[in-house]
Amino acid sequence: MFGLFFFIFFTPGVSEFICTSSDLEMSYTFCDSTAHAFMFNLTPCSTVNRSVWKAALTWIPRSDTHFLKIVFNVWYDGAKALVWKELLCSGADDEYSVCGTLKGETLVSAFDIKGSRLSFPKGNYTIVVQGFSDDSENNMLICLNFTMIVKQDTF
């Protein structure tokens, strides 16, 4: 039996669609100028009547992920709305599947995003997600620039 594996090497600056529906549109680009082996998927593609989004991630990191700090910067209609930092991997008792992935290894992960906790008013969102291999945020592993357009209010 043969398995078919493929990785999408994205060209920097080219937008990749995650999903499009009547109420939501999401896409992303990379912040840096290096091509990445990366794929991200989100279902359902909706902000209406969702309690949980299913996310799937495939990534080949360019360096080891024994330490991984994620920084989210969110803008809503051009105004900075949120900065959130989360230490995912510290090298000890890590609970996430990305932790311990070695440079060049393929990481495949599926996880839930609890949508019911979030309410997104109609508008344009820019979400910059940066992953760092150090606490000082000097060594960036990956940087993604997500665009999310919410086409209708959900409340």
Helices and strands as residue ranges (DSSP letters): E 9-10, E 16-20, E 24-30, E 36-43, E 53-59, E 68-76, E 79-89, E 107-113, G 115-117, E 123-132, E 140-150
